[in-house]
Amino acid sequence: MKQVISPLFRGSGPKDWPRGRVLFNTAMKHFEVDLNRELLAPQFTAEILDYFRLPKASTVFSLDPHYAETRFTFGPHGPQDRSAQAI
């Protein structure tokens, strides 16, 4: 069966999407999750804890300005292209 990729994904790169990273701080003995503003929301942090099986008590979430600008955002009906909204 041939898979069809939505035109929304064509021409996009990793910096276009909300993203973050999960690290383990060996000195402090806790996980650090750095995210963009959109993902630093309760529904996403809960999903990240579950997906990576991170212990809530020893996981710290923070906003990372490195991930500030994204082209796409998550809307109620799926991803939305911010650049298309500006036109």
ABEGO torsion letter per residue (X at the ends): XBBBBBAAABGBBAAABBBBBBBBBAAAGBBBBBBBAAABBAAAAAAAAAAAGBBAAABBBBBBAAAABBABBBBAAEBBBAAAAAX
